[in-house]
Amino acid sequence: MEQPFKAAVLFGYREPLRIEEVRLTALKATDALVRIKAAGLCHTDLEVIEGQLQNPLPIVLGHEAAGIVEAVGPAVKDVSPGDHVILSWNPHCGHCFYCDRDLPILCETYLREGPRAKHFDGEARLTLNKAELHQLMFLGAFAEYCVVPAHCAIPVSRRVPFEAACLIGCGVMTGVGAALNVARIGFGDTVMVIGCGAVGLSAVQGARLAGAGKIIAADLLPEKLALAREVGATHIVDVGKDDAAAAVKDLTNGRGADAVLESAGSPAGFRLSAEAVRPGGEIIWLGKTGVNDEVRFRWGSLMQEKRIRRSSYGGARPARDFPLLANAYLEGKLCLDPMITQKIALEQINDGFAALKSGNAIRSVVTF
């Protein structure tokens, strides 16, 4: 592809993104070129903008996206031009120590190359003014086009709108997958979800799909709690007004929740997860705070055989999970449209991040 195209580029931390004309380098044998149709604004992108998550600059952000395959390299077999695809930000080699143990999120190549913010082979695919341009999480999807490892472009039904499909690529996969793939939620169990952003609302739905009996959603904002009830929560707790741990125990004969999924990403949320889970119960941490931040706990809250696990991508196997989630949306079992707060143009992306930072948006989606 010779002609330049538009991309939102970050040149400095805590600076606005700038819309620039960038170019692609040559498409390699296992690459897929995707014309981006929709891309969600995720909190991880905001962490990079704020300097909490350090990456080489300048960089094209965006890692939650869907689009149409334009071209593929000569070695690509499983995806073709014209396919509607959701993009995964977790390329993996398939044969390292962790891939052999079914942990692609810990793939040694993925972890080694990710901080360089280039392609999976360690080389750049974008240039700006003839200089290499970095890509966040092997994608850089806040752009009209994106080059990805072909196995990260997952074909789904053409009936799924792009603005809904893109959410599956990160927030929905993380939340629904935490409930279905990571936590061991039994039929009739009591599940608590802390934080009702895109990941938390997806976790609520994952708990519903898993057959939980009681689903307790906790947040500070009444509008998010109302949305949580709309997508499947049976009970809601305003953590700004109520003792959330006590509320859960009142609903479970004093035991606590069988499983707690924390998606708020705050020290208070992490502490609450340990206080609200029952003895022998399970805690899944989906939210995150600064990588060098410390979180303090009451030691007694960690006792009694409680199990704690961190999950970054909901145990994703994208080739399996993305089509399943897309079909669940088409069947009315997975509600994605209510999570889209606004659709914006690429030129409005800084306004979208301001809304995310203020807490006024579940998901702003850039549409092309």
N, C-alpha and C positions, 0 to 999 in steps of 0.2 A: 504494500500500500504506500504510494508515493506522496499523496497529498497530506498536508498537516490537518490536525483536528484539535478540537477544544478539550482542555482538561483543567481542573481546579488544582493549583499547585501551592503547596506550603513552602515558603522560603525562610521563615523564621518562626520560632515558637512564640505563641501568644500574639501572632500577627494574623490579619485576615488572609484567607486564601485568595489567590489571584488567578483569573482565567487567562490561560496562555495557549498559544498554538504550539503543539508538540508533534513529533514525528515518531513513527515506528521504525525499528531496525528490521532486518530480514526475518521472515517467519522461518523457524527451524523445524526439524523433522517431526517433533512430537508436540508442536504448538498448535493452538487454535486461536484464531482471531475472532473476537466477539464484538458485535455492535451492541453497545449497552443501551437498553431501553428504560431501565429503572434501577436506582441505587438508593438504599436506605442510609440515613445518617445514624451511625451507631456510636455508643459512648466510647468505644475504643478509639475511633477517629478523633473524638474530642480530647481524649487523653494525650494523643500525639500533639494536637494543636496547643494544648496547655503546657506541654513539655514534661508531663508526668511519665510518658512512655517515649523514650528517646529513640529516634531513628535518624539515619543520614538524611541531610537536606541538600537540595530541594527534593520534594517528594510529592507524588500524586496519591492522595488518600482514597478511601473507599474500598470496602471489602464485602459488602452485602448487596449483591447485584444479580440481575437477570437480563438476558438479551437474546440475540439471534446470531448463530454462527455464520460468519462471512467466508472464512477460508480455513483450511487445515493443512498441516505439514504432510509430507508424503508417507510418513510412518503411522499416521493416525487411522484407526480402523473403527472406533466405536462412536464417533460423532461426525456429522456431515454438515456441509453448508445448508442453511435453511432451518436447522434444528433450533427449537426454542429451548434455552438452557438456563439453569440456575448455576451460579458459580460457587465453588468451594474454595475457602482460603487455606485448606490443609492438604497441599500436595504431599505425597509420601512415596518413598522408594519401593516399598513392598518387600524388602529382604534384609533390612538391618535388624539389630537386636530387638528393638521395640516393635517394628512392623511384624516380625515373626511371632510376637506375643500379642498380636491383635491390638496394638496401641499406636495407630498411625499418628495420633496427636503428638506423640513423642518421637517420631521418626528422626533419626540422627541427622539426615540431610536437611530436613525441615527446620530443625532447631539450629543447625549451624548456619544455614543460609538466610534465615528470617531476619536477623539483625542487620544484614547487609542491604536489605530492602531492594533486592534486584530480582532476578528470575530464579527458578529452582536450580538451574545449572550454574548459578553464580554470575551470570552475565546480564547486562541491562537490555531491555527491549524498547526503551523510550529514550528520545533525545530532546533537548531544548537548546536551541541556538548551538547545535552540534556538540553539546556536552551531554554526558550521561545523566539521565533523570531517574530517580528512584521510584519504586512502587511499594505501597504498603501491603504487607501480607500476601505477596506474590500476585496481587491484582492491580491496585490503582484504578478503581472502578468509577471514580468521579471524573469520567471522561467519555467522549463519544465512542471510543473504541478501547479494547483491552486485549492484550495477549496473555494467554494462560496455558499452563500444561494441559493438554487435551483431556486428561482424566479428571480435571477439575471443572470441566464443562459438562453438566449432567442434564441430558435431555428429559423434558417433562411435557405433559400435554399442552398443546397449543391453546386449549380452552382456558388456561389459567392466566388472568391478566398479569402483565409484567410487574405492576406495582405491588401485587400480592405475592407473586412468585419470589421477588427479590428478598422479602422478609424471611423466607425459608432458609436462605443461604447463611444466616448467622443467628439472629435473635430467636427465631422460631425453632430452629434445629437445636439450639442450646437449651432452651426451656423445655420443649416437648421431649427432647431426647433425654434430659435429666430424669424426667419422670418415667419414661418408658424403657430406656436403655441402661441407666445408671442406678437409680434407686430401685429398691425391691418393694414396690407398692403392691400389696395384696388387695383382693376384692373386699370392699367394705372398710378399708383402712382409713384412718384420719391423717390428712396431709395438711401441713401449714406452708404457705408460700409468703415469704417476706419480701416486699418490694413489688409493685405492680406496674413496672415499665414493660417494654416489649418482651424481655426474657421472662419476667414474672408472670405476665398474662399467658404466655405460652406454657409455662410450667403448670399453671392452673388447668389449662386445657389438657396437658399431658396427664395430670392426675385424674381428670375426668375420664379420659380415654382408657386409663389403667384400671378404672372401676373403683376409685376411692369413694368411700361412703360420705365422709365429711371433708370438705376442702375449705380451709380457713385462709383468707387473704388478708394480709396486713400491709398498711401503707399510711402515709401522712395525709394524702390528698383525697378528699371525698369523691372527686370525679374519677380517679383511678380505681377506687374501691367499687364505685358503681359499675365501671366497665368490667372489673373482675367478676362481679356477680353476673353480669350479662353473659360472660363466656364460660361460666361454670362454677364459680365459688358458691358454696352453700352458706358460708358465714363470712362476715367481714369484721375487721378490727381496726379502728383508728388509733394508731400507736401514739399519736399526739395527745390523745384524751384518755385512753384506756391502758390498763396493765395487760399487755398482750399475752404474756406467759400465763397469767392467772386466767385469762379468758379461755385459752386453749385447755387448761386443766379443768375448768368448769364444764367443758364440753366432753371430757373424756374420763369422768369419775376420778379426777385428780391425777391421772397418769401423765398426760402430755401427748403430743402427736407421735404417731408411728414414724413419720418421716417429715423433716423440715427442709425445704428448699429455699436457701437464702439468695436473693437476686438484687438486693438493695446496694450491696457493695459498700457498707459502712461499718465501722467498729460496733456501733449500737446494734446493727442487724446481725452481725456475727455473734455477738454476745446473746442476743435474744434467741438465736437458733439453738444454742446450747441449753438455755433455760427452758425452752418450750418443748423440746423433744422428750419423750418418755425414756425411762431406763431401758437399755437394750435397743433403743431406736436409732434411726439413721439420719445424719445431717449431710446434705449436699450443698457445698458452697459454690454458687455460680457467680455471684458478685465479686468484685475485687477492689482493693484499695491500693495506694501507692506501693510499689514493689519493695521499698525500704521502710514503709510504715510499720509500726508495731501495734498489735491489738491485744488488749489485756482481757483476761477471763477470770471469773470466780472459779477456783479450782474445783469446788464441789459440783459445779454445773457440767464438768467434763467427766465425772465419775459414772459408775453404774453401767459399765459395758456399752456406753454410747459409741457409735461409729461415725467418724467424720471423713468425708471425701471431697476433694476439690475436683470440679469438672469444668473444662474450658469449652467443650463443643458438644456436650450431650451424648458422648459415646458415638459420634457420627460415623457412619459409613455412607457417605453421600450417594453413591450409585444405588444403594439399597433404599436409603431413607428419604431422599428428596422426592422421588416419584410417589412414594407412599404418602408423604405429607401433602403433596400436590393433589393427589386423588382424594385424600380426606377433606381438603378444602372444597373440591368439586362436589363431594357428596354431602356437604353441609355439616361435617363432623368437626371441622377445624375453622374457627372464625379468625380471619386475617384482616378483613376490611375495616373493622372498628379500631384496629391499632394504627391505622394511617391517619395521622392528625392533619397533614397537609401535603399536597403535591406542589413542588416548586420547580422552577427552571434552574439550570446550572448556575446562572448568574445570581441567583438568590441564595446560594449555599451558605453564605455567612449569616444571613438572617435565620436560616434553618438551624445552624449550630447555636445561635443565641437562644432560640426557643428550646433546644435540647438542654442547654446549660441552665436555663431558668426553671426547668422542670415542667414547662408548659406543653411539651410535645411528647407523645409516645414514640411515634416515628414520623419524621419528615422524609419524604421520598422525592429524590430528583428524578424527573421524567424527561425523556428525550423525544 
